[in-house]
Amino acid sequence: MKPIRVIGAGLAGCEAAWQAARLGVPVILSEMKPKRFSPAHRYPGFAELVCSNSLRSAQLSNAVGLLKEEMRRLGSLVITSADLTRVPAGAALAVDREKFSDLITKMIAEEPLITVCEEEIAKIPEDGVTVVATGPLTDGDLATSISALFGGDQLSFFDAVAPIVDAESVDTSIAYFASRYGKGDPTDYLNCPMDREQYDAFYQALLHAETAELHDFDKEAQSEPNVFEGCMPVEVMAKRGYDTLRYGPMKPIGLPDPKTGREPFAVVQLRRENVAGTMYNLVGFQTHLTYPEQKRVFGLIPGLANAVYFRYGVMHRNTYINSPSRLSAQYETLFRPGLFFAGQMTGVEGYVESAASGFVAGVSAALRARGEEPVDFPSSTVIGSLGHYVSTGGLGKFQPMNASFGLIAPLDKKVKGGKRARNDEYANRSLCEIDQLRSRIFGQP
Ligand SMILES: Cc1cc2nc3c(=O)[nH]c(=O)nc-3n(C[C@H](O)[C@H](O)[C@H](O)COP(=O)(O)OP(=O)(O)OC[C@H]3O[C@@H](n4cnc5c(N)ncnc54)[C@H](O)[C@@H]3O)c2cc1C
């Protein structure tokens, strides 16, 4: 059988190569390290964790915890290696990053069906089955080749995302549904009203909040005038003057509070993020604040005191494809069967999510190479829901997303006992599906 090509031995590429080999398909895995390192990579081994050593929650009541359990049951290389190199981290799965990378590098090197090539790939191969998994810092000729493949403007190089919260965690005894001047569907926006005193407290907290440290390559990307003026961090806007936010993203005009009939002093608008209305984003609140500071400062916004964040705001260099309608839920390009993308560059966000997309792309590429059709990973599982999100997108501009219960297919029955019980039900449903999927793909009970 002709080998498939996997480009990039990061989290997604290693997982994809491993799964393809597991299905009996030979793989050529190309990795540019140690000849060339991206600005974030330092370690010569594969599957390098470029920042935190945490793979986040290990609990099934959390979407990324459930995703890990799904992958563990499916036989993921990344999760099995993480379990074997784990370090104590409370409710999270954290690893010794060097042992983790060394173990994965060794497993790949010892797998007879995988041939590793130390080479930088400059162009997407024109034929054969290929998985491109070169990560969010893909640049140079390969980025140009990918951009050309998708028609020029379908590759983003920068990600400015406002926080996304669980709709259920917004206090609707304070926040109210309304579109500006009553135009459009009122459920498109939830509005958090502030009086002058509340605005003052919020404004002061925002001015003095702690921001995350920027990498040089992020600074460089953001020094572009178009990027900076087009998506200025909310805390930078605040520093331009007391009223700047009230004339910008916190403009109250046309949004009277139904309780008073008057326009508040300022308003934070939350925009519906998905059709189901389970996720809302804070409009215009892209930010560099650290995650704990986002929770603290945005918690001062009336209605958001107990907000649960599906995703915190970020602004960083991030090369990703505008995937909806271009990739399938198995991460295969719709216009060229056999060409797959995987990892953060497809619009999933995070270590585990990147590995998860590598899992699906690797299995699907192997099936293609064997002349079979890729299998569907259902959206009732977290792993499947990510592929479905990437292939269809939410409302508005496509933005990378972490695993979240907001992406998973809703339950078809009401569950008593609150959020915890509902998340347990999501986990039970998903893990049943995963057990069946494992037998279907790998023939193991
Ligand atoms: C600075 C930074 C910090 C991050 N921190 C976190 C975090 O703390 N937690 C988290 O969950 N997520 C984090 N992420 C997001 C994301 O989870 C990681 O980027 C993750 O490593 C993505 O996995 P990947 O497999 O898609 O890409 P990568 O892990 O980046 O792997 C890509 C691989 O492809 C290789 N490569 C690139 N171009 C070529 C080429 N042309 N030819 C051959 N090989 C090539 C690279 O050397 C690399 O080994 C961070 C991202 C960045 C950029």
The ligand as an SDF file (V2000), in Angstrom:
LIG
                    3D

 53 58  0  0  0  0  0  0  0  0999 V2000
    2.7530   30.1830   21.8730 C   0  0  0  0  0  0  0  0  0  0  0  0
    1.6140   29.2210   22.0250 C   0  0  0  0  0  0  0  0  0  0  0  0
    1.2600   28.7930   23.2800 C   0  0  0  0  0  0  0  0  0  0  0  0
    0.1920   27.8810   23.4250 C   0  0  0  0  0  0  0  0  0  0  0  0
   -0.1340   27.4520   24.6770 N   0  0  0  0  0  0  0  0  0  0  0  0
   -1.1070   26.5480   24.8440 C   0  0  0  0  0  0  0  0  0  0  0  0
   -1.4030   26.0330   26.1550 C   0  0  0  0  0  0  0  0  0  0  0  0
   -0.7590   26.4000   27.1270 O   0  0  0  0  0  0  0  0  0  0  0  0
   -2.3930   25.1200   26.2820 N   0  0  0  0  0  0  0  0  0  0  0  0
   -3.0890   24.6770   25.2020 C   0  0  0  0  0  0  0  0  0  0  0  0
   -3.9800   23.8270   25.3860 O   0  0  0  0  0  0  0  0  0  0  0  0
   -2.8540   25.1480   23.9610 N   0  0  0  0  0  0  0  0  0  0  0  0
   -1.8710   26.0650   23.7550 C   0  0  0  0  0  0  0  0  0  0  0  0
   -1.5900   26.5520   22.4920 N   0  0  0  0  0  0  0  0  0  0  0  0
   -2.4670   26.1890   21.3690 C   0  0  0  0  0  0  0  0  0  0  0  0
   -2.2730   24.7790   20.7530 C   0  0  0  0  0  0  0  0  0  0  0  0
   -2.8500   23.8520   21.6100 O   0  0  0  0  0  0  0  0  0  0  0  0
   -0.8510   24.3910   20.4900 C   0  0  0  0  0  0  0  0  0  0  0  0
   -0.3390   25.2650   19.5300 O   0  0  0  0  0  0  0  0  0  0  0  0
   -0.7110   22.9450   19.9720 C   0  0  0  0  0  0  0  0  0  0  0  0
    0.6320   22.5940   20.0440 O   0  0  0  0  0  0  0  0  0  0  0  0
   -1.2390   22.7530   18.5750 C   0  0  0  0  0  0  0  0  0  0  0  0
   -0.9660   21.4550   18.1320 O   0  0  0  0  0  0  0  0  0  0  0  0
   -0.6820   21.1580   16.5970 P   0  0  0  0  0  0  0  0  0  0  0  0
   -0.3670   19.7220   16.4890 O   0  0  0  0  0  0  0  0  0  0  0  0
   -1.7730   21.7030   15.7720 O   0  0  0  0  0  0  0  0  0  0  0  0
    0.6080   22.0380   16.2380 O   0  0  0  0  0  0  0  0  0  0  0  0
    2.0960   21.9630   16.8540 P   0  0  0  0  0  0  0  0  0  0  0  0
    2.0960   21.2850   18.1590 O   0  0  0  0  0  0  0  0  0  0  0  0
    2.6220   23.3590   16.7480 O   0  0  0  0  0  0  0  0  0  0  0  0
    2.8660   21.0340   15.8260 O   0  0  0  0  0  0  0  0  0  0  0  0
    3.2140   21.4320   14.5320 C   0  0  0  0  0  0  0  0  0  0  0  0
    4.4930   20.7190   14.1460 C   0  0  0  0  0  0  0  0  0  0  0  0
    4.7110   20.9200   12.7550 O   0  0  0  0  0  0  0  0  0  0  0  0
    6.0630   21.2450   12.5310 C   0  0  0  0  0  0  0  0  0  0  0  0
    6.1130   22.0410   11.2910 N   0  0  0  0  0  0  0  0  0  0  0  0
    5.6510   23.2820   11.0840 C   0  0  0  0  0  0  0  0  0  0  0  0
    5.8120   23.6540    9.8000 N   0  0  0  0  0  0  0  0  0  0  0  0
    6.3990   22.5930    9.1650 C   0  0  0  0  0  0  0  0  0  0  0  0
    6.8170   22.3630    7.8260 C   0  0  0  0  0  0  0  0  0  0  0  0
    6.6650   23.2740    6.8750 N   0  0  0  0  0  0  0  0  0  0  0  0
    7.3650   21.1600    7.5260 N   0  0  0  0  0  0  0  0  0  0  0  0
    7.5220   20.1960    8.4910 C   0  0  0  0  0  0  0  0  0  0  0  0
    7.1710   20.3830    9.7680 N   0  0  0  0  0  0  0  0  0  0  0  0
    6.5980   21.5670   10.1130 C   0  0  0  0  0  0  0  0  0  0  0  0
    6.4640   22.0330   13.7810 C   0  0  0  0  0  0  0  0  0  0  0  0
    7.8620   22.0380   13.9790 O   0  0  0  0  0  0  0  0  0  0  0  0
    5.7220   21.2720   14.8710 C   0  0  0  0  0  0  0  0  0  0  0  0
    6.4850   20.2230   15.4040 O   0  0  0  0  0  0  0  0  0  0  0  0
   -0.5330   27.4440   22.2920 C   0  0  0  0  0  0  0  0  0  0  0  0
   -0.1810   27.9020   21.0290 C   0  0  0  0  0  0  0  0  0  0  0  0
    0.8980   28.7770   20.8830 C   0  0  0  0  0  0  0  0  0  0  0  0
    1.2700   29.2310   19.5180 C   0  0  0  0  0  0  0  0  0  0  0  0
  1  2  1  0
  2  3  1  0
  2 52  2  0
  3  4  2  0
  4  5  1  0
  4 50  1  0
  5  6  2  0
  6  7  1  0
  6 13  1  0
  7  8  2  0
  7  9  1  0
  9 10  1  0
 10 11  2  0
 10 12  1  0
 12 13  2  0
 13 14  1  0
 14 15  1  0
 14 50  1  0
 15 16  1  0
 16 17  1  0
 16 18  1  0
 18 19  1  0
 18 20  1  0
 20 21  1  0
 20 22  1  0
 22 23  1  0
 23 24  1  0
 24 25  2  0
 24 26  1  0
 24 27  1  0
 27 28  1  0
 28 29  2  0
 28 30  1  0
 28 31  1  0
 31 32  1  0
 32 33  1  0
 33 34  1  0
 33 48  1  0
 34 35  1  0
 35 36  1  0
 35 46  1  0
 36 37  1  0
 36 45  1  0
 37 38  2  0
 38 39  1  0
 39 40  1  0
 39 45  2  0
 40 41  1  0
 40 42  2  0
 42 43  1  0
 43 44  2  0
 44 45  1  0
 46 47  1  0
 46 48  1  0
 48 49  1  0
 50 51  2  0
 51 52  1  0
 52 53  1  0
M  END
$$$$
